Amino acid sequence: MISRLLIANRGEIAVRIARACRELGVEVVAVHSTSDRNSAVVALADESVHIGPPAPRRSYLHVPNIVEAALRSGADAIHPGYGFLSEDPDFAEICAAEGLTFVGPPPAVMQQMGNKATARRLMADAGLPLLPGVVEPVRTAEEGRQIAARIGYPVIIKAAAGGGGRGMTVVSAERDFDYAFTATRATARAVFRDPTVYVERYLPRARHVEVQVLCDSHGNGVSLGERDCSLQRRHQKLLEEGPAAHLTPEQRTELGRLAVHGALSVGYTGAGTMEFLVDGSGAAYFMEMNARIQVEHPVTELLTGIDLVREQILVAAGRRLPFRQEDVVPRGAAIECRINAEDPTRGFAPAPGRLDVLQVPDGPWTRFDTGYRQGDTVSPDYDSLLGKLVVWAPDRDQAIRRMDRALAEMRVEGPGVHTTIALHRALLRDPDVVADRHDVQFLDRALPEVLASAADLSDSLAPGLPTARGSLQLVQTPAEPTRPDSPTPTEGQIPCQTRPSLSPT
């Protein structure tokens, strides 16, 4: 079993991993940049190691410093969280070479599934349905145009090494293809250091549905249900919910079966997510696999009661999964809102700053995962995720109302700080969202109306909640009886104040 684990990450996921370690009796080593030296995870850890200045490339992405921190602190395992080095097969391989257990899939599997084009080919071989397109890299614009003409517009050009919603361009007509191809390759080269792209049919008005899987190193795998992540802005998820209410039980079962079969077919171990696009008829198409824990994993935890990070660590330590598919019974509905330090009215520009007030909602089945505390500063050097507000309820309607209540209770204030709280409240009041009629392009179409609604909510004082009226006294306090030896002084007769008695010394 792992006895001492280094968390190669920061923020809320680092705190989340530290808490799972605490419950497992695993000692925690936190790494931190200069600006994170007083962070919440450092306070939770048994030991912390400074790994560099704020710039990620010189700290959280600097492999030599992180590996050195693990070896010097006596850690026997590394959990990468999400982002940073979590899907870097070279990092996982270096960890293995140094005798450190990497909490994640084997490096070779990570390499295969991290390349979207290769993953498409492998999943096609495993029998998963794909959108029309190619499974091999497209090397020239002319080759891409020929493919687009064959499968029909609109198409989407994707960076093979892409992630986080970057490196994707939708092309609606042939005249736009060459420019989009060149621009996407340039983005892929600059962001992912790999210009490889591929082309597939773009499915407008689709739903983004992802299936959480968990596999051990003994050949066992289970599906932990699905999440609907269709509320996105430019391929960036804002709100996730589970289950995907628009799926039938048969479609849900089939998606879970496909996801587990695809993961096991490549020898996947640990927590992972198979992402699908689902069209209006309910047909699902494999899109990509995320070979790591995901931001939205709490949705699945609330639905299933299974601690995903705990199981991740145990699987990495060589344990068998303690449950089978028939033991996994998702219940109710869960919603997660990403509370970002962003200003939606300025194109979601980052709005970091000091958190003078951070008042977190509470109440039944309400959870807030964050790496910040009141008084901390949200640094401009990292992503803008302030925390994740997650609620559970017996059904979707109650979950929406519970989330609205929780968002109304939340307060985040500080100089220059803006958040997406009001935007989420506006989304959850939109008739199409309430009726579960939205799709991946909903926010692109409805953003002006949603922003206007969010502004109205921001201008009102805690709308939806009872207005504060101050203290209300329903029963009057009885008047003190007038003592006969204490006559009420008449006007002009002001009694002298009684002096306290002095004790003799």
C-alpha positions in Angstrom: 0.0 0.0 0.0 1.1 3.6 -0.6 2.3 5.2 2.6 3.4 8.7 1.5 2.0 10.5 -1.5 3.2 13.6 -3.2 0.5 15.8 -4.9 1.8 17.3 -8.1 -0.8 19.9 -8.3 -2.5 22.9 -6.6 -5.9 24.4 -5.8 -9.0 22.5 -5.2 -7.9 19.2 -6.7 -4.8 19.2 -4.5 -7.0 19.7 -1.4 -9.4 17.0 -2.6 -6.5 14.5 -3.0 -5.1 15.4 0.4 -8.4 14.7 2.1 -8.7 11.3 0.5 -5.1 10.5 1.6 -6.0 11.5 5.2 -8.9 9.1 5.3 -6.7 6.3 3.9 -4.0 7.0 6.4 -1.6 8.0 3.7 0.9 10.8 4.5 0.7 13.9 2.3 3.5 15.8 0.6 2.4 19.1 -1.0 4.4 20.9 -3.6 3.9 24.7 -4.0 5.1 27.6 -6.0 6.2 30.8 -4.4 2.8 32.4 -4.6 1.1 29.2 -3.2 3.4 29.0 -0.1 0.4 29.7 2.3 -2.2 27.8 0.4 -4.8 25.5 1.9 -3.2 22.3 0.7 0.1 23.3 2.3 -1.7 23.7 5.6 -3.2 20.2 5.2 0.0 18.4 4.3 2.5 16.6 6.5 5.3 18.2 4.5 5.5 20.8 1.8 8.2 21.5 -0.7 8.9 24.7 -2.6 9.3 23.8 -6.3 9.8 27.2 -8.0 8.4 30.6 -8.9 4.7 31.2 -9.8 5.1 30.6 -13.6 3.8 27.0 -14.1 6.6 26.0 -16.5 9.1 26.7 -13.7 7.1 25.0 -10.9 4.1 22.7 -11.5 5.2 21.7 -15.0 8.9 21.4 -14.0 9.3 17.6 -13.9 12.9 17.5 -12.4 11.8 19.6 -9.4 8.7 17.6 -8.7 10.5 14.2 -9.0 13.3 15.5 -6.8 10.7 16.7 -4.2 9.1 13.2 -4.2 12.5 11.4 -3.7 13.8 13.8 -1.0 10.5 13.8 0.9 10.4 10.0 1.0 7.2 9.8 -1.1 6.4 6.4 -2.8 3.7 7.7 -5.0 2.6 10.8 -7.0 -0.9 11.9 -7.8 -1.0 14.4 -10.7 -4.6 15.6 -10.3 -5.9 17.1 -13.5 -4.2 19.6 -15.8 -0.5 20.3 -15.6 1.3 16.9 -15.9 -1.7 14.6 -15.4 -1.7 13.4 -19.0 2.0 13.6 -19.7 3.2 10.0 -20.5 6.8 11.1 -20.2 6.2 12.2 -16.6 4.5 8.9 -15.7 7.4 7.0 -17.3 10.0 9.0 -15.3 8.0 8.3 -12.1 8.1 4.6 -12.8 11.8 4.7 -13.6 12.4 6.4 -10.2 10.4 3.7 -8.4 7.4 6.1 -7.8 3.8 4.8 -8.2 2.0 7.1 -10.6 -1.7 7.4 -9.8 -3.0 7.0 -13.3 -3.0 4.7 -16.3 0.2 3.1 -17.7 2.3 5.5 -19.7 1.8 3.6 -23.0 -2.0 3.7 -22.6 -1.8 7.4 -21.7 0.2 8.0 -24.8 -2.3 6.2 -27.0 -5.4 7.8 -25.5 -3.9 11.2 -25.2 -3.6 11.5 -29.0 -7.1 12.0 -30.2 -6.5 10.6 -33.7 -4.9 7.4 -32.2 -7.7 7.1 -29.7 -10.3 7.2 -32.5 -8.5 4.4 -34.4 -8.3 2.2 -31.3 -11.9 2.8 -30.3 -13.0 2.1 -33.9 -11.1 -1.2 -33.7 -12.9 -1.9 -30.4 -16.3 -1.4 -32.2 -17.3 2.0 -30.7 -19.3 4.2 -33.1 -17.4 7.2 -34.6 -18.6 10.3 -36.4 -17.7 10.2 -40.1 -14.1 11.4 -40.6 -10.6 10.0 -40.5 -8.6 8.2 -37.8 -5.2 9.2 -39.2 -3.6 12.7 -39.1 -4.4 15.1 -41.9 -1.2 16.6 -43.2 -2.3 19.2 -45.8 -5.2 21.6 -46.3 -5.9 20.0 -49.7 -6.1 16.5 -48.1 -8.4 18.0 -45.4 -10.7 19.6 -48.0 -11.1 16.3 -49.9 -12.1 14.6 -46.6 -14.6 17.4 -45.8 -16.1 17.2 -49.3 -16.5 13.4 -48.8 -18.2 13.6 -45.3 -20.0 16.8 -45.8 -20.0 20.2 -44.1 -19.9 21.3 -41.3 -16.7 19.7 -40.2 -14.5 20.2 -37.2 -10.7 20.3 -37.3 -9.1 19.1 -34.1 -5.6 19.1 -32.7 -4.6 15.5 -32.1 -2.9 16.4 -28.8 -5.6 18.9 -27.8 -7.5 19.3 -24.6 -9.3 21.7 -22.4 -11.4 22.9 -25.3 -8.5 24.4 -27.2 -7.3 23.5 -30.7 -10.7 23.0 -32.3 -12.2 24.9 -35.3 -15.6 24.4 -36.8 -15.8 24.9 -40.6 -19.1 25.5 -42.3 -18.1 26.0 -45.9 -15.2 24.9 -48.2 -14.1 28.6 -48.7 -13.2 28.8 -45.0 -11.3 25.5 -44.8 -7.7 26.5 -45.7 -7.6 29.3 -43.2 -9.1 27.2 -40.4 -6.7 24.4 -41.1 -3.6 26.6 -41.0 -4.9 28.4 -37.8 -5.7 25.2 -36.0 -2.3 23.7 -36.8 -0.6 26.9 -35.5 -2.6 26.7 -32.3 -1.8 23.0 -31.9 1.9 23.7 -32.4 2.0 26.7 -30.0 -0.1 25.2 -27.2 0.5 21.4 -27.4 3.9 21.4 -29.2 2.4 19.1 -31.8 0.8 20.5 -35.0 -1.0 17.2 -35.9 -4.7 17.6 -36.7 -7.5 15.5 -38.0 -11.0 16.1 -39.5 -14.4 14.7 -38.6 -18.0 15.6 -39.2 -19.3 18.3 -36.9 -22.6 17.4 -35.2 -24.5 20.6 -34.5 -27.0 20.7 -31.6 -25.6 17.6 -30.1 -25.4 16.7 -26.4 -22.0 16.2 -24.7 -22.3 13.0 -22.6 -19.4 11.4 -20.8 -19.2 8.1 -19.0 -17.1 7.7 -15.8 -15.2 4.4 -15.8 -12.9 2.8 -13.2 -10.6 -0.1 -14.0 -8.1 -2.0 -11.9 -4.9 -3.8 -13.0 -6.7 -7.2 -12.7 -8.8 -6.8 -15.8 -11.9 -5.5 -14.0 -13.8 -2.4 -15.1 -17.1 -0.7 -14.2 -19.1 2.2 -15.5 -20.1 4.7 -12.8 -22.8 6.4 -14.8 -22.8 9.4 -17.1 -22.7 13.2 -16.9 -24.2 15.7 -19.3 -21.7 18.5 -20.0 -23.6 20.3 -22.8 -23.6 23.7 -21.1 -20.3 25.0 -22.5 -18.8 28.2 -23.9 -16.4 27.7 -26.7 -15.9 24.0 -25.7 -15.2 25.0 -22.1 -17.6 23.3 -19.7 -19.4 25.6 -17.2 -22.1 23.4 -15.7 -22.3 19.6 -15.5 -25.1 17.4 -14.3 -25.9 13.7 -13.9 -27.5 11.6 -15.0 -28.1 12.7 -18.6 -31.9 13.0 -18.2 -32.6 12.8 -22.0 -31.2 9.2 -22.3 -33.4 6.2 -22.0 -32.4 3.4 -19.5 -31.4 1.3 -22.5 -29.2 4.0 -24.1 -27.6 4.6 -20.7 -26.8 1.0 -20.2 -25.4 0.7 -23.7 -23.1 3.8 -23.3 -21.8 2.4 -20.1 -21.0 -1.0 -21.7 -19.3 0.7 -24.7 -17.2 2.9 -22.3 -16.0 0.0 -20.2 -15.3 -2.2 -23.2 -13.3 0.6 -24.9 -11.2 1.2 -21.8 -10.4 -2.4 -21.1 -9.6 -3.0 -24.7 -6.5 -0.8 -24.4 -5.5 -2.0 -20.9 -6.7 1.1 -19.1 -6.4 1.3 -15.3 -7.6 3.9 -12.8 -10.3 6.6 -13.2 -11.0 7.8 -16.8 -13.8 9.3 -18.8 -15.1 8.3 -22.2 -16.7 11.3 -24.0 -19.5 10.9 -26.5 -21.6 13.2 -28.7 -25.3 12.3 -28.7 -27.6 13.5 -31.5 -31.3 14.2 -31.4 -32.2 10.6 -32.2 -30.1 9.3 -29.3 -27.3 7.9 -31.5 -23.9 8.3 -29.7 -20.5 8.7 -31.2 -17.2 8.3 -29.4 -15.3 11.6 -29.2 -12.2 11.2 -26.9 -11.0 9.8 -23.6 -9.7 11.8 -20.7 -7.1 9.6 -19.0 -7.3 11.2 -15.5 -9.6 12.3 -12.8 -11.9 15.1 -14.1 -13.0 18.4 -12.7 -16.6 17.2 -12.6 -16.0 13.9 -10.8 -18.0 15.1 -7.7 -21.2 14.7 -9.7 -20.5 11.0 -10.0 -19.5 10.8 -6.4 -22.8 12.2 -5.2 -24.8 10.0 -7.5 -23.0 6.7 -6.6 -21.6 7.3 -3.1 -18.2 6.1 -4.4 -15.1 8.2 -3.5 -13.4 8.3 -6.9 -10.1 9.7 -5.6 -9.9 7.0 -2.9 -10.5 4.3 -5.4 -8.0 5.8 -7.8 -5.3 5.6 -5.1 -6.2 2.0 -4.1 -6.2 0.8 -7.7 -2.8 2.5 -8.2 -1.6 0.5 -5.2 -2.6 -2.7 -6.9 -6.0 -3.4 -5.2 -8.9 -5.0 -6.9 -12.1 -3.0 -7.4 -14.2 -3.7 -4.3 -17.5 -3.6 -6.3 -18.9 -5.0 -9.5 -21.1 -3.4 -12.1 -24.4 -4.6 -10.5 -23.3 -3.0 -7.2 -23.2 0.5 -8.8 -26.6 2.1 -8.5 -26.7 5.8 -9.3 -29.5 7.6 -7.4 -31.2 11.0 -7.8 -29.7 14.0 -9.6 -26.6 16.0 -9.1 -25.4 19.4 -10.6 -22.0 21.0 -10.5 -21.4 24.7 -11.2 -17.8 25.8 -11.9 -17.3 29.1 -9.9 -14.6 30.9 -11.9 -13.0 34.2 -11.1 -14.0 35.6 -14.4 -16.1 38.5 -15.7 -18.7 37.1 -18.1 -19.6 40.6 -19.3 -16.0 41.0 -20.6 -15.8 37.8 -22.6 -15.1 35.8 -19.5 -11.8 37.6 -18.9 -10.0 36.4 -15.8 -10.8 38.6 -12.8 -8.5 37.4 -10.0 -7.7 39.3 -6.8 -7.8 39.1 -3.0 -10.8 37.3 -1.5 -11.9 39.7 1.2 -15.1 37.7 1.6 -15.5 34.1 0.7 -18.8 32.9 2.2 -19.5 29.3 1.2 -23.1 27.9 1.1 -24.0 25.0 3.3 -27.2 22.9 3.8 -28.4 19.5 2.9 -26.4 17.7 0.1 -24.5 20.8 -0.7 -20.7 20.6 -1.3 -18.1 23.2 -2.2 -14.7 22.0 -3.3 -12.1 24.7 -3.3 -8.4 25.4 -2.6 -9.0 28.9 -1.3 -9.9 30.4 2.0 -11.1 33.9 2.9 -8.2 36.3 2.8 -6.3 34.3 0.0 -5.5 35.8 -3.3 -6.6 34.2 -6.6 -3.4 34.4 -8.7 -3.4 35.4 -12.3 -0.7 32.8 -13.0 -3.2 29.9 -12.9 -6.6 28.9 -14.1 -9.5 30.9 -12.8 -11.4 28.1 -11.1 -12.3 29.3 -7.6 -14.2 26.2 -6.6 -16.9 23.8 -7.6 -20.4 24.0 -6.1 -22.1 20.6 -6.2 -25.6 19.6 -5.0 -27.6 16.4 -4.9 -31.4 15.9 -4.7 -33.8 13.1 -5.3 -34.7 14.5 -8.8 -33.5 17.1 -11.3 -36.1 19.7 -10.5 -35.2 19.6 -6.8 -31.5 19.7 -7.7 -32.0 22.8 -9.8 -33.8 24.6 -6.9 -31.2 23.5 -4.4 -28.4 24.8 -6.6 -30.2 28.1 -7.0 -30.5 28.4 -3.2 -26.9 27.6 -2.7 -25.7 30.1 -5.4 -27.8 32.8 -3.7 -26.1 32.1 -0.4 -22.6 32.3 -1.8 -20.7 35.6 -1.5 -17.3 36.3 -3.1 -16.0 39.8 -2.7 -12.7 41.5 -3.2 -11.1 44.3 -5.2 -11.4 43.5 -8.9 -12.9 40.0 -8.3 -15.8 38.9 -10.5 -17.3 35.5 -10.7 -19.7 33.3 -12.7 -22.2 32.9 -9.8 -24.9 35.1 -11.3 -24.4 33.5 -14.7 -25.1 30.1 -13.3 -28.3 31.3 -11.6 -29.4 32.8 -14.9 -28.7 29.5 -16.7 -30.6 27.5 -14.2 -33.7 29.7 -14.7 -33.6 29.6 -18.5 -36.7 27.7 -19.8 -34.7 25.6 -22.2 -32.2 24.5 -19.4 -35.0 23.8 -17.0 -36.8 21.7 -19.6 -33.5 19.9 -20.5 -33.7 21.1 -24.1 -30.2 22.7 -24.3 -27.2 21.4 -26.4 -23.5 22.2 -26.8 -24.3 25.4 -28.8 -26.9 26.7 -26.4 -24.7 29.2 -24.7 -23.3 30.5 -27.9 -26.8 31.3 -29.1 -28.3 32.5 -25.8 -25.4 34.3 -24.1 -26.7 37.9 -24.5 -30.1 36.9 -22.9 -28.4 34.9 -20.2 -26.0 37.8 -19.4 -28.9 40.2 -19.2 -30.7 37.9 -16.8 -27.5 37.5 -14.7 -27.2 41.3 -14.5 -30.8 41.6 -13.1 -30.0 38.9 -10.6 -26.8 40.7 -9.5 -28.6 44.0 -9.1 -31.2 42.6 -6.8 -30.5 41.7 -3.2 -30.4 37.9 -2.9 -33.4 37.3 -5.2 -35.4 34.2 -4.5 -34.7 34.4 -0.8 -36.8 36.1 1.8 -35.9 39.8 2.2 -34.1 40.5 5.4 -36.5 42.5 7.8 -34.3 42.7 10.8 -35.4 41.3 14.1 -39.1 40.8 14.6 -40.6 40.6 18.1 -43.9 38.8 18.3 -44.3 38.9 22.1 -43.7 42.1 23.9 -41.5 41.9 27.0 -43.6 42.5 30.1 -43.0 45.9 31.7 -41.1 45.9 35.0 -43.5 46.4 37.9 -43.1 49.8 39.5 -41.6 49.4 43.0 -43.4 51.5 45.6 -40.1 52.6 47.2 -38.8 53.8 43.8 -41.1 56.6 42.7 -40.7 57.9 39.2 -38.8 61.1 39.4 -40.6 64.1 38.4 -39.3 66.5 35.9 -36.3 68.4 37.3 -35.6 65.7 39.9 -32.8 63.7 38.4 -31.6 61.2 40.9 -27.9 60.8 41.5 -26.3 57.7 40.2 -25.7 55.1 42.9 -22.0 54.7 43.6 -20.7 51.2 43.9 -19.7 50.1 47.3 -16.0 49.9 48.0 -14.7 46.8 49.6 -12.4 47.4 52.6 -8.8 46.5 51.8 
